[in-house]
Amino acid sequence: MANFTTMDDNCCAFDSPILDLVLPPILVLEFIFGLMGNIVALWMFIFHMDTWKPNSVYLAHLAVADSIVLFCLPFRADYYRRGKHWIHGDVLCRLMLFLLAANRAAGIFFLTAVAVDRYFKIVHPMNKINRMGLNYALWVSLGLWGLIIAATGYLLANEHFFYRNNRTQCESFNICMGFSPLSTWHNTFYVIQFFLPTTIVTFCTVCITWQLKSKTLDTRGKIKRAVQFVMAVALIFIICFFPSTVSRIAVWILKAWYNECRYFQEANLAFYTSVCFTYFNSVLNPIVYYFSSPAFNGTFLKLFNRLLGRKEEEEQSASPVNGTGICSPNTVSGKI
């Protein structure tokens, strides 16, 4: 059972032997599989993109964000392996916590941007937004990055250390009694950045699904692929972001009722366990790329066939050009 103490600054610190044992291997596996998937995604963006479109711009930014933040996970695994003891200094602590927070926001915002892009193309194909080119998508991306940095940049400006039992804890989500403007904002943004985009993605999913049902013909499978895509996005939201959001809200509710650390022990354990699902979004995002366009379908299949040692003829039969919506990457790379 985890022990707890009350810190001098009226904050709670917990010993969590279960987390120290379980989380390091999980984080290492997330790093390995996430790195593999995002290297493949970046490889496709760099070498198989003849023509860029707005949704591919958003996905490319998402892949870059995932690739950068993945390198934080080995440090986080080492931190838990040492029993929540950070040995890499104040600067790296701030940078890691900032990158983890920024990646969560980037994962949510850019997935939402692609869902909205699909919504307009399928439900409102004549809207002028669909005629806006790459410059529009680039400005939207820059705006999203500006919002992300503005909302999480304060993590770079403050120390996040707890000194306890000859160990240095590096945490941005500390359970502290009383009111702190930065802590309140940190928690508020953490919750809002989930519920608002989730509402938007849910709306897009319902509208695109309704459009599929009302269409008698969808010969090229575009609407069906769009439904698959937004369903994949919704699944990532549920798996990766929902558990940690709920557990953080539970901490808020408990703070309204109690002011002793012992009441927060289970909520603290639940939160840091569910945060690992947040990191898992970097592993699952390549699945979104797979559903995003026929080009990614074909390229993934071609790569996997090569890894399995299949012949070129089998690759071609596995990814026909017409009739299934899964196309050769060399012929459809401009359709992403």
C-alpha positions in Angstrom: 0.0 0.0 0.0 1.3 3.5 -0.9 2.4 5.7 2.0 1.8 9.5 2.1 3.2 12.5 3.8 2.2 16.1 3.9 4.9 18.5 2.6 5.9 21.7 4.2 4.2 23.7 1.5 0.9 22.0 2.1 1.3 19.6 -0.8 0.9 15.8 -0.7 3.6 13.3 -1.8 2.9 9.6 -2.2 5.0 6.5 -2.4 3.6 4.2 -5.1 5.5 0.9 -5.3 3.1 -0.5 -7.8 3.6 2.4 -10.2 7.4 2.2 -9.8 7.2 -1.5 -10.7 4.7 -1.5 -13.5 5.1 1.8 -15.3 8.8 1.6 -16.5 8.3 -1.4 -18.8 5.0 0.1 -20.1 6.7 3.4 -20.9 9.6 1.6 -22.6 7.2 -0.4 -24.8 5.3 2.8 -25.7 8.6 4.4 -26.7 9.6 1.4 -28.9 6.3 0.9 -30.7 5.6 4.6 -30.9 9.0 5.4 -32.4 8.5 2.6 -35.0 5.1 3.8 -36.0 6.1 7.5 -36.2 9.3 6.8 -38.1 7.1 5.0 -40.7 4.7 7.9 -40.8 7.5 10.5 -41.2 9.1 8.4 -43.9 5.8 8.4 -45.8 5.4 12.2 -45.4 8.9 12.8 -46.6 9.2 10.3 -49.5 5.6 9.6 -50.6 3.9 13.0 -50.7 3.8 14.4 -54.2 1.0 16.8 -53.3 0.1 18.2 -49.9 -3.4 18.8 -48.7 -4.7 20.4 -45.4 -5.3 17.2 -43.6 -1.8 15.9 -44.4 -0.4 19.1 -43.0 -2.2 18.6 -39.7 -1.1 14.9 -39.6 2.5 15.8 -40.4 2.5 18.3 -37.4 1.0 15.5 -35.2 3.7 13.0 -36.3 6.5 15.5 -35.5 5.0 16.3 -32.1 4.7 12.6 -31.3 8.3 11.8 -32.5 9.7 14.6 -30.3 7.8 13.7 -27.1 8.6 10.0 -27.4 12.1 10.7 -26.3 10.7 11.9 -23.0 9.4 8.4 -22.1 12.7 6.7 -21.4 13.5 9.6 -18.9 10.1 9.1 -17.4 10.6 5.3 -17.2 14.0 5.9 -15.4 12.3 8.3 -13.0 9.8 5.6 -11.9 12.4 2.9 -11.9 14.3 4.9 -9.3 11.2 5.2 -7.1 10.1 8.7 -8.4 13.6 10.1 -8.1 14.7 12.6 -10.8 18.5 12.8 -11.4 18.7 14.8 -14.6 18.4 18.3 -13.2 15.9 21.1 -13.1 16.2 22.2 -16.8 15.4 18.7 -18.2 12.6 18.3 -15.6 10.9 21.5 -16.9 11.5 20.6 -20.5 10.1 17.1 -20.1 7.0 18.2 -18.3 6.4 20.9 -20.9 6.8 18.5 -23.8 4.5 16.0 -22.3 1.8 18.6 -21.7 2.3 20.1 -25.2 2.1 16.7 -26.8 -1.2 15.9 -25.2 -2.6 19.2 -26.4 -1.1 18.8 -29.9 -2.5 15.3 -30.1 -6.0 16.5 -29.3 -5.9 19.7 -31.3 -4.5 18.3 -34.6 -6.7 15.3 -34.5 -9.7 17.6 -34.1 -8.4 19.8 -37.0 -8.3 16.8 -39.3 -11.8 15.7 -38.2 -13.2 19.2 -38.9 -11.4 19.1 -42.3 -13.1 15.8 -43.1 -16.5 17.2 -41.9 -16.4 20.1 -44.3 -15.3 18.0 -47.3 -18.0 15.4 -46.8 -20.9 17.2 -45.3 -20.4 20.7 -46.9 -18.4 20.0 -50.1 -19.2 23.4 -51.6 -18.1 25.4 -48.6 -15.4 27.9 -49.4 -13.2 26.5 -46.7 -12.6 23.5 -48.9 -11.1 25.7 -51.6 -8.5 27.2 -49.2 -5.1 25.7 -49.9 -2.0 24.9 -47.9 -1.4 28.4 -46.7 -4.7 28.2 -44.8 -3.7 24.8 -43.2 -0.2 26.2 -42.3 -1.7 29.2 -40.6 -4.2 27.0 -38.7 -1.2 24.8 -37.6 0.8 27.8 -36.5 -2.2 29.1 -34.6 -2.7 25.8 -32.9 1.0 25.6 -31.9 0.8 29.2 -30.6 -2.2 28.3 -28.5 -0.4 25.1 -27.2 2.8 27.0 -26.2 0.8 29.9 -24.6 -1.2 27.4 -22.6 1.6 25.2 -21.4 4.7 27.4 -21.7 4.6 28.4 -18.0 5.8 24.9 -17.2 9.2 26.0 -18.4 9.2 29.0 -16.1 8.8 27.2 -12.7 10.5 24.5 -10.7 8.6 21.3 -10.3 10.6 19.6 -7.6 9.6 17.9 -4.4 12.5 16.9 -2.1 11.6 13.9 0.0 13.5 11.1 1.6 16.7 11.9 -0.3 14.7 11.8 -3.5 13.7 14.5 -6.0 10.3 14.2 -7.4 9.6 15.9 -10.8 5.9 16.4 -11.2 3.6 19.1 -12.7 0.4 17.6 -11.2 0.9 18.0 -7.4 -2.0 17.7 -5.0 -1.7 20.9 -3.0 -4.3 22.4 -0.6 -5.5 25.9 -1.0 -5.6 28.0 -4.2 -2.8 28.5 -6.7 -3.5 30.4 -10.0 -1.0 28.4 -12.0 -2.1 25.1 -10.6 -5.8 26.0 -11.2 -5.0 26.9 -14.8 -3.0 23.7 -15.3 -5.9 21.6 -14.2 -8.5 23.7 -16.0 -6.7 23.5 -19.3 -6.1 19.8 -18.9 -9.9 19.2 -18.6 -11.1 21.8 -21.2 -8.7 20.7 -23.9 -10.4 17.3 -23.7 -14.1 18.1 -23.5 -14.3 20.9 -26.0 -12.5 19.0 -28.9 -14.4 15.8 -27.9 -17.6 17.7 -28.5 -16.4 18.8 -31.9 -15.2 15.4 -32.9 -18.5 13.8 -31.8 -20.4 16.3 -33.8 -18.3 15.6 -36.9 -18.6 11.9 -36.4 -22.4 12.0 -36.2 -22.7 14.3 -39.2 -20.4 12.2 -41.4 -22.1 9.0 -40.4 -25.5 10.5 -41.2 -24.1 11.6 -44.6 -23.0 8.1 -45.3 -26.5 6.7 -44.5 -28.1 9.3 -46.8 -25.8 8.6 -49.7 -27.1 5.9 -52.0 -23.8 5.8 -53.9 -20.3 6.0 -52.6 -18.4 4.3 -55.4 -15.0 5.6 -54.4 -15.5 4.8 -50.7 -14.5 8.4 -49.6 -17.3 8.8 -47.1 -16.8 5.3 -45.7 -13.1 6.0 -45.2 -14.0 9.4 -43.6 -16.3 7.6 -41.1 -13.5 5.0 -40.3 -11.1 7.9 -39.8 -13.3 9.9 -37.3 -14.1 6.6 -35.5 -10.4 6.0 -35.1 -10.0 9.5 -33.7 -12.9 9.1 -31.3 -11.4 5.8 -30.2 -8.1 7.4 -29.4 -9.9 10.2 -27.5 -11.6 7.5 -25.4 -8.6 5.3 -24.8 -5.9 7.9 -24.3 -7.4 11.1 -23.0 -10.7 10.2 -21.2 -9.3 8.2 -18.2 -6.8 10.8 -17.1 -9.3 13.6 -17.5 -11.8 11.8 -15.3 -9.3 10.9 -12.7 -8.1 14.6 -12.6 -11.7 15.7 -12.1 -12.0 13.3 -9.2 -9.0 15.0 -7.5 -10.8 18.3 -7.9 -14.0 16.9 -6.3 -12.0 15.5 -3.4 -10.3 18.8 -2.9 -13.7 20.4 -2.4 -14.5 18.0 0.3 -11.2 17.2 2.1 -7.9 18.8 3.0 -5.9 15.8 4.3 -3.6 13.8 2.1 -4.9 10.4 3.1 -8.1 11.0 1.1 -6.2 11.5 -2.2 -4.1 8.3 -2.1 -6.3 6.2 -4.5 -7.1 9.2 -6.8 -3.4 9.9 -7.1 -2.7 6.3 -8.0 -5.5 6.3 -10.6 -4.3 9.5 -12.2 -0.7 8.5 -12.7 -1.8 5.1 -14.0 -4.2 6.7 -16.5 -1.6 9.2 -17.6 0.2 6.3 -19.3 -2.8 6.0 -21.6 -2.2 9.6 -22.6 1.4 8.7 -23.7 -0.2 5.8 -25.7 -1.7 8.3 -28.2 1.8 8.5 -29.8 1.5 4.7 -30.5 -2.1 4.8 -31.8 -1.8 7.9 -34.0 -0.2 6.0 -36.9 -3.5 4.0 -37.0 -5.2 7.3 -37.7 -2.7 7.9 -40.6 -3.7 4.5 -41.9 -7.4 5.4 -42.1 -6.6 9.0 -43.3 -6.1 8.1 -47.0 -5.6 5.3 -49.5 -1.9 6.4 -49.9 -1.2 5.5 -46.3 -3.1 2.2 -46.6 -1.0 1.2 -49.6 2.3 2.3 -48.2 1.7 0.5 -44.9 0.8 -2.7 -46.7 3.8 -2.4 -49.0 6.2 -1.9 -46.1 4.8 -4.8 -44.1 4.9 -7.1 -47.1 8.5 -6.2 -47.6 9.2 -6.9 -43.9 7.5 -10.2 -44.2 9.6 -11.1 -47.3 6.7 -11.3 -49.7 7.3 -11.0 -53.4 6.4 -7.9 -55.4 3.6 -9.7 -57.1 1.9 -10.4 -53.8 2.3 -6.8 -52.8 0.5 -5.7 -55.9 -2.3 -8.2 -55.4 -2.7 -7.0 -51.8 -3.1 -3.4 -52.8 -5.0 -3.1 -56.1 -5.4 0.3 -57.7 -9.2 0.2 -58.3 -12.2 -1.1 -56.5 -11.2 -1.4 -52.9 -10.1 2.1 -51.9 -6.6 0.8 -51.2 -4.2 2.1 -53.8 -0.6 2.0 -54.7 1.2 4.8 -53.0 3.0 5.8 -56.2 -0.3 6.5 -57.9 -2.3 8.2 -55.1 0.2 10.0 -53.0 -1.3 13.2 -54.2 -4.7 12.3 -52.7 -3.8 12.4 -49.1 
